[in-house]
Amino acid sequence: METKDKKQTTAKSTTAAKTTEKAKAGVTKAKSSAASGLTELFEDGLKDIYWAEKALTKALPLMAKNATSPELIDAITNHLTETEEQIVRLEQIFESMGKKATAKKCDAMEGLIEEGKSILEETEVGVVRDAGIIAASQKIEHYEIATYGTLRQFAETLGLTKAATLLEITLDEEKGADKKLTEVAVNTINVEAADEDEN
């Protein structure tokens, strides 16, 4: 005859097994090309941000063309130059790993760029549109900050010193671009856009 403790242990084991089965039922099946190690995950991340930066070089001129604030136009134009340099840096990282620089479509950046275009259509030319451009641009910057921070950490963990150093430079530039956009927004554009509400 089973003891009370043994029955409880058996019941717990059965419950745990059922819980594990339910959890596995909701697990997404990996593609055949799925990353199986940190190096592959790192490379996938590089391909993703490489595509994103190239797409951004086409989107930033549109944002600058639609902006009216000289400070905002200057911030966007400067960041376009930085973005072009960041692409070169990514190519250097691929090269340092003995890999060909390859882009893989970045769904997140595609969505953020599309949202930025929508803001242009949904705002009148002037300070309100400028405020919208800053909002869209900062969403992009925050995505890039998160991505480059993660990739830099991966590179450090993998002992890829050159990659980590190059990613750190880009991360600092992204943080700087975000800070500049905040300054432009807080010092002039948001205040002027709020004044539009009173007119």
N, C-alpha and C positions, 0 to 999 in steps of 0.2 A: 504494500500500500504506500502510495506517494505521500511524502510529508507535505505540510502546508507551504514551507519555503520552496520546495522543489516545484510545486504547482505554480507558485507565483513567478519563479524564474522561467518556467516553460511558457507561461502566458505572456511575460514581457518579451521573450525571444520571438514569439509568434507575432506580437504587435509590431515589434521593430522590423521584422521581415516584411510585413504588409505595408508598413510606412515606406520602406526602401523601394518596394515594388511600385507604389503609387508615385514616388518621386521620380523613378526612372522612366515611368510612362510619359512624363512631361518633358523629358530631356530632349533637346534638339539634336538631331543626327548630324554629325560633322560631314562636310564635303570630302571627297577623296583627296582634295588638295589642301586640306586643313593643316594648320601648323601643329607640329608635334613636340616642339621645344621652344625655348625662349628666343633662340637665334632666329628661327623661322617667324615667330610672332613679331620680333623686332624688324625683320626685313619687310614683312607685310605692312607694318606701321609706316616704314620709310616710303614704300610704294604709294601708300594712301596719301600721305602728306605731300609727296612729290606731285601727285595729280592735283591736289588741293591748291598748292602754291602756283602751279601753272594756270589753273582756272582763275585764280585770284588776279593774275597779271592781266587778264581780259576784263575782269569785273571792276577793278579799281579805277581805270580811266573813265568808265561810265559814271561811277560815283563822283569823281572829280568834276566831270562835265556838268553834272546836275547840281553840284554844290554852289552856293553863292558867297559864303564866308571865305575871305582870303586865307584866314588861319586854317580853316578846314581843308580847303583846296591844297594848301601847302603841306598839311599833315598827311593827306592821302597821297600826294605826289611823292613825298619823301618815303612813305611806306612802300610805294610801288618800286622805287629804287632798291630798298632793302629786300623786298620780296624777290627781285631778280637775283640779288646776291645770295639769298637763302637757297634758291634753286641750285646755284653753282655749288654751294656748300653741301647740299644733299647729294649732288653728283660726286663730290669728293669723298663723301662717306661711303657711297656704293663702291667707288673705286678702291678705297682703303680696305674694303672687305673682299675685293676680287670679284665684284658683281657688276653687271651692267645696270645702269640707272633705268629703272622701269616704273611706269606709272600704273596705278590701279585705281579705278574710279572711286572717289571718296563721296559716298552718299550724303554724309553730314555736310561737307562743304558745298555740295551741289544744292542742298536744301537751304543753307544759309544765304548763298548767293541769290537764289530764287526769291527768298524772303526780302532781300535787299531790293531787288527789282520791283517787287510788289509795293514796297514802301514808296518808291518813286512815283508809282501810278496812283497811290492813295493820298498823296500830299501835294499841295500847291508849291510852286517854285518860291523859294525864300527861306526864312529862318525855320519855319516848321519842317520843311523838307530837309534842311540841314540837320535839325534835331533827329529826324528819322534816319538819316544817313549815318549819324554818329551811333545811334542805337544799333543799327544793323552791323556797322563796322565793329563795334565792341563785342557783339555776339561772336563774330568771326575771330577777333583777337583772343577772346576767352577760350574758344575751341582750340586755337593754335597753342596758347599757353599750356593748356591741359595736355595736348598731344606732345609738344616738345619736352615738357617736363617728364612725361612718362617715358618717352624714347631715350632721353638723356639717362634716366635711371636704369633702363634696360641696358644701355651701352656700358654704364659703370659696372653693373652686375656681371656683364659678359666680359669685362676687361678690355673693352674696345675704347682705349684712351683717346685716340684721335677723334673718333665719332662723338664721344661724350663732350670733348672740348668744343667741337664745331656746333653741336646741338645746344650747348650752353650759351654760345654767342648768339644764336638765333633766338633762344628763349629770352635772353635779356632784351633783344630788339623788340620782340613781341610785347613784352611788359612795358617797354618804353613807348611803343605806339599806343597802347591802351591808356597809359598815363597821359599822353599828349591829347588824346581824344577827350578824356575826362576834363582836362584843363580848358580846352576849347568850349566844351559843353557848359561847364559850370561858370566860367568867367563871362561868356557872352551869349552863346546861342540859346541855351535853355531859358535864360532871363528874357531875351527878346521874343522867343517863341511864346512864352507865357504872356507877354504884353499883347500879343495878337489876340488872345482870348478876350481882352478887355475892349478891343476895338470893334 
